């Protein structure tokens, strides 16, 4: 930012939307990042952060904590929004299946606030609100892995990528899980103030390093339980035999299925192909070894079934958009 008068900092209006049942961390996480930025800059940040809701009354969040808005949506009429941040909300059924919720009354409010905004960002399942507002059509986006299939099914014109922790597509930013709201907001700060400043804020948050957007949120260990016994058995077989070939014919024979039937089963239950799932499972195992052991890259590659360091590196680039060495440097948790 280069104001005409160096003693005057131009304020950019950052609006975080509030509504009943909103995920608390989706709201407080971005606000905290912007607040810590003021400490690092020792003065004005150039942002005016406003929590906005339909009415001026307290809003009950998913955690039961009530948040008081700074303004109503009507109060902001006529003001130019620089950055619109849209959190999300979910419901969980008796089987612990998660579904994103969208308040129909919120959608036109988001459309109005986004009109003319410099950039729009969703936190976690807030992507479902942006999609309902027509702001994600034709764009590559992410959301929490548990609701990514719902987003893709309800909005076929949106290119859903359930892997990264956040995605930028033009002036629209979308984030994944709850804690990824910190990574997303740090990326917004870096976009305005530079990477060095964003890393200083990350240190205040006791984040080892600001994670790149391409860092994967995927973990085969936290995927939803399989709907069928056959798929559950296949996933267990893969996990226990990572160093075996695990080709499509091998998996089909183990499941007593034809290869086309196997492909349809993986697509229906996991939204991927057998080969892609096996690679992701092997990368998951490699991640664990890189985080917790001193094994050489060659030994890691062999132990997880990827064979060679070249194959390991290519798989990491595809799955995590980083290298095994860079991953170990960032996420190693042993001395």
N, C-alpha and C positions, 0 to 999 in steps of 0.2 A: 504494500500500500504506500502511495506517495502523496499525502495531502499537500495542498498548496502551502499551508502554514504548518511547519513541523511540530508546533506546540498543540495542534488540534488533530485528534485522531478521528477519522471518519467511522461512524458506527454502522455496522452491518447487522441488520435485524435477523436474528436466528429464532425461529418459532418452532417450539416442540409441542405437538398436539397432545391434549389430554382427553380421556373419555373413561367412562365407568369400566372397571375391570382391566385397565391397561397394565402391562407388566411394569413393575416399579423400576427395575434396573434399566429398562429401555429409556425411561425418563431421566433418572438421576445420573446414569453413566455419562451420556453426552454433556449434561449440564456440569458435571464435576470436571470433565476434561477442559471445558472452556473456562471454568473457574480457576483451575490450576495454571492455565496459560497466563493469567494475570500475574501470578506469583513469579513465573519465569521471566516475564517481560518487565517486571517491576513497574507496572503502570497500565494504562488502558490497552485493551487487546484489539480494539476495533470491532468488537461484537457486543450487541445488546441481546441477551438471551431472555426470551419470554416464553413462559408456559401458558398456553392458550386452551380454553375449553368453551363449551357451548354456553355455560353460565358461570357466574362468579363464585358459586358455591364450591365446597370441598369435593374433590373427586376421589372415590375409593378405588385403590389399585388392587391388583390381583393378590398382593401380599397383605391386604387389609389395612395398609397405611393410607391415610387420607392426605392428599396433596392439594394445596390451595393455588388456583391459577393466578397468574399475574394479570391476565386480561381475558376478555371474551373474544370469540371470533369476530363479532360485530365491532369490537373496539379497534380491531386491526384493519377494518375496511378503509381503503384508500392509502394504506401504508405499503411501501414496496418491501416485500420479503426477500432477503438475500438468500438465506438457507432455511429450507423447510425440513424438519426432522419428524418423521411419522413412526411412532412406536406401534406395537401390536398387542394382541390378546389372544388367548387360546382357551379351549375347554378340553377337559380330559374325561373320557368315559370310564365305566367300571372296569374295562379291560386295559386301561391306561393308554388307550389310543388318543393321540393329540390331534385336535382340529383347530385351525385358525378361525377366528371370529372377525367379522367386519360389520360394524354398525352402519346401516344404510344412511343414517342422518349425518354421519361423519364424511361420507364420500363427497358430496357437493362442497363441503367446507374445505376439504383438501384440494379439490379442483380449483376453487377460488383462490386459495392461498398460493398454490403452485403457479398460477397464471402470472407470468412476469418474473417469477423467482429466478435467481441466478442458478441455483442448483436445488435439487430435491434429494432427500436421503430417507431410506426406510431402515428401521432397526428390527432385526429378527423377523417375526411374522408380519411386521408392518408392511412388507412387500405386498401382502394380499390386499391391503387398503389402497396402495398405489395402483395395483392392477385393476381393482374395481373402479378406480377413478380414471382409467384409460391412459395412465402415464407410463406404462411399461410395454405397451404394444410394440412388437418387433425388436425389443431390446433383450440383451443378455443380462440376466439378473440372478441373484441368489437369495436364499432364505434359509431358515432352520431346516436341517435335513429331514426332520419328522413331518413337516408340512409341504415339502417340495413337491411330492406327487400330487397333492391337492391343488397346489398353485398351477401346476402344469395341466391338470385335468380341467380346471375351471377356466383357464385362460390359455387356450392353445396357441394364441398368437404371441405369447411371451416365451422367450428362450430361457428356460430354467436350468441353471447349473447348480446342483446341490453341493458341489465340492468346496469352492473357495470360501474364506471367511468374510470377504466382501468383494464386490464387483463394481467397477465404474464403467458406465456406458454413456459417454457424452456428459450431460449435466445431471444425470441420474445415478445415484449411488445406492446400492442395496447391501445390507449386512446380514450375517448368518445368526448364530446363537446369541444368547444374552450378553456374555462377556465380550463377544466380538463387537459390541457397540463401542467399546473403548478403542479397538483397533480402527474401526470405521471413523470415529470422530478424530482420532489422531491423524488419520489420512486427510481429513478435511483441513485440519490445522496445518499439516505439512503443505497442502495445496496453496494455502494463503501465506504462510510464514516461513516455509522451508523445513527440510527434514531435520536439521539440527535442533531447531526449537521443538519440534514434535518429539524428538527423542528425549529432550530434557523433561518434557511433561511426562513421558512414559516412565522415566526414572522416578518421578514424584509418585507415580501410581504403583511403584515397585514392580513394574513389568520389566523383565530382563531385557527385552528388546521389543520395539514395535514390530509386530508381525506383518509381513507383506500380505497384500490381498490374496495372492495366489496360494498362501498357506492353506492346506486342506483342513476342513472340519470333519472329514470322513474318518470313521473308525469302524472296522468290521465288528468290533466288540460291543458297540453301542447301537447297532442297527436294531430295528424292531424285531420281535420274535417272528419266526416264519409262520405263515398261515397254515402250511401243510406239514405233515410229518416227513414227507419225502424231501422237501427243501431243507428242513431242519437237519435231517440226516446228511444231506449233501454238504451243508455248511460245516458240520462237525467233521466230515470226512476231509474236506479241504484244509481245515485248521490243523488236523492231525497228520496230514501227509504233504506238507508244503514242499518237501524236497523230492517228492515223486513227480513224474511228468505232468499229471493232472490235465491232460489234453481233453478236448471235447469228447472224443470217442471213449476215453477212460472214464470220464464222469457219467456219460450216458450209460455205459455198461454197468457201472456201480449202482446207478439208480434204476436199472432195468427199463430204460427209455430209449426211444430213437433220438438221434441228434437234433432233429427239428423240434421234437417234443421237449427236449431239454432246454433248447433256446427259448421256446415259448414260456416255459416255467420260470426261467430266470428273469425274463422280461416282465412277466406278470407280477412276480413277487418282489423282485429287487430292482427292477427298472434298468437292468444292465445285461450284458452278455456273460456267458460262463467264463470266457477267457479274461474279460475285463475284471470280473469279480476275483478270479484267482490272482491276477496281478495285484489288485488292491489288497488282498489278504497277505500276499507276500511282502508288499511295501509296508503294511502295518507291522508285520513281524520285524522287518528291517528297522523300522522306526524305534521299536522297543529295544532292539539290540544297540542301536546307535545312542540311545538315551541312557542306557544302563550298563554298558560294558565297554571295555577297551579293545574289543575285537577289531582286527584290521578290516578294511572294506572288502577284501577278498573273502575273508572268513564270514562276514555278514552276508555277502552275496550267496555263498554256498549254503549257509545255515537256513536261509529263508527260501531257497529254491530258485533264486534268480541266476545262479551259476557263475557269472563273471561280473567284474566291477563295471564293465561297459554296459551290460544289461541292467545292473542295479542303477547306474546313473541315468540311463534312458527312462527307466520306470519312475524314478524319483522326479525327473523333469516332467513327465506326463502327468503324474498324480499330484505332485506337490509344488511344481514350478520352482524347484530348487535342486541343489546337488546333495548327495549324502554327506559330504564334508561340511557344507554350510548348515545342513540340518543338525548335525552333531554339535557344531560350534554354538548354535542358538539354543538347543533344547537339551543338552546333556545334563543329567541330574546327579551324576556321581563324580567324585573327586578323581 
